[in-house]
Amino acid sequence: MPQGRPLAVPDDGLTTRQRRQRPLAVVHTGDMKGKSTAAFGLALRAWNQGWPIVVYQFVKSAKWKTGEEAAFRALARVHADTGEGAPVTWHKMGEGWSWIRRQGTEADHAADAREGWAQVKRDLAAQAYRFYVLDEFTYPLKWGWVDVDDVVAALAQRPGQQHVVITGRDADPRLTDAADLVVSMTKVKHPMDAGQKGQG
């Protein structure tokens, strides 16, 4: 697509502007690292547009501190203090979703994943946000914790202008078929191959 021009223009009755403004379902998958980082790059652009953002981290431990989370929490404070950008909401499954509490019991990860997905569906139905990052969401789908067909249907039926980015390895073919944009990260070379760990 040289100079951002589409290779073909569909005969769908939409104007160029209407087609350009369509909300996208995006999947970042593949074996290489960088899937979440790429999703958060898109979220930065959404924040700059003033689109309310929500991040659901489905697998990462609540104890892990990531640079992306720190940066987006700082951007949320910037918005709260100045009105610049957009509000950011961040949920981590490992710390217990904010709307449920299972005190005194071992975390039931499958049930937590289903609860997380149920909240995403409620958010989509309510048009609560404009930009969603469902980080590492392919894993609950792969493990059978969340029904793929339910996800595909919810994405197809979501109202308004809600963009959804899903990350994680081994994305189900039904999910990639339903998405508007699919990226498969392929490793050519990585410092970890030489024993170098990530730098934050």
N, C-alpha and C positions, 0 to 999 in steps of 0.2 A: 504494500500500500504506500507508494511514494507520495510524499507531501500530505499524508493523512486522507487520501482519497480512496473511497471504497472501490473494490474491484467490480462490484455489481450493485445496481440499485433495484431493490425488489419492487414489484408492482403491487404494493400493499395499501395504496390510497392515502398514505401519510405524506406530509410535507417533509422536506429535509430537516427542518427544525424539530418537528414532532418525532421523527425517527431518532434524531440525535438525543432528545430528552428522555427516551425510553429508559426506565430503570433496568439495571443489569443484574443478573445472577452470575457470579464469577466463581470459578474453582481454581485454586492453586494446589497442584498435586505433584507427584514425582518424588524420586529418592533424594534429591539434592536439598541441602538446607537453603533457607531464604524464602520459603513460602509465606510464613507469618510476616517476615520483614517486608515483603512486597505488599502484603495486605495492609500493613500499617502505613506504608507509603501512600497508598490510595486513601487511607483514612485521614492522613495529613492534608491531602487535597480537599477532602470533604470538610474538614474542620475549617480550612481557609474559606470555603464557600458558605460557611455558616450552617452546615447541615448537622443536626444532632446525631451523635455517634453512640453506638453501644458495642461493647466487646464482650463476648462470651468465650472464656477459655475453658474448653471441655476436658482437657487432660492435664495441663501443667499443674504442678503442685502449688498449693497456696503459699508454701514456704519459699518458692523460687522468686527472686527479685529480678525483674527484667528491666532493661533500659527503656523498652517501649512503654511499659506500664508507667514507669516514673515520668517519662516525657509526657504521656497523655494525661496523667493526673495533674501535672504542672499546667498543661494547656487548659484543663478544666478549671483550674484556679484562675488563670488569665481571663477566661471567659466570665467567670463569676465576678471578678474584680473590675473588669473593663468593658464587658459586653462584646469584646472582639472574638471572632471565631465562633465556636459552638460549644454547647455542653457535651461532656463525655461521661458515659456511665460504663463501669468496668466490673464484670462478674467473673469470679474464678470458682469452678466447680469444687476444687479441693478444699476451699475454706467454708463450704456450705453455701448454697445459694442464699441470697439475702432474704428471700421471701419464705424459706422453709428452715426449720430447725429440727435436727434429730439429736437432741441432747441425750448423753448417756449411752449411745449406741455406736457401733462401728459404722463407718461410712459405707453405704450401699451404693457403689459407684454406678451401677446400671440404673438404679432408681434415681440417683442424682442426675444422670444424663437425661433420663426421660423427663424429669422435672424441669431441667434446663430447657429442653426442646419445647415443652409445653409452654414455658414462659416466652420463648421466642415466638411461638405461634400467636400467643396473646398480644405480644408487642406488634407483630405484623398486622394482625386484624385491627388493632387500635391505631395503626400508623404512628406508633410512639416515637420512632426515630426515622432518620432519612438514610443512615448508613450503618450497616451491621457487619461486624467481623465475627464469624463463628469459627474460632481458632481451634484447629485440630479436631474438627467436628467429623471428619471422615472416619475416625477411629470408632466412636460409638455406633456409627452406621455399619462399619465392617464387622464389629463384634456382635451385631444383632441387638444392641441395646435400644436403638431408635430405628423405626421402620423407614426404609429408604423411600418407599412409595408415598408415605405420608409427607415426607420432606419435599419430594418433587411436587406433590399436589399443592402444598402450602406455598411454595415458591411461585407456582403458576398462578395461584389465586390471590396473591398479595395485592392489596389495593394501593393506589397512589404512586408516589415516586420513591420507592424504597429500594436501595441498592443493597445486595447481600453478597459478601465474599466469604467463601468456605475454604479452609485450608486443611492440609493433611495428606499423608501418603495413601496410596491405594484407593483413590476415589472410585466409588461404584459407577459402572458404566451408565446406569440409569440417571445418576446425578450429572455426569458429564454430558450426557445427551440432552438433558433439560437446561443446562447452563448456556448463557449467551457467550461467555468467554471462558476458555479453559487453558491454563498454562501448566505444562509438565516440566518441572525443574529437573534438568539432567546434569549430573556432575561430569565435568571435564577434568578438574583438578581441585583439590582442597587441602589446606594446611593440616587438617586432622590426619591425612594420609601419612604425614611425616611426624605424627605425634604431638602436634601443636593444638592445644585446646582453644576454645573461643575466648574472646577478649571482652565480653560483656555485651 
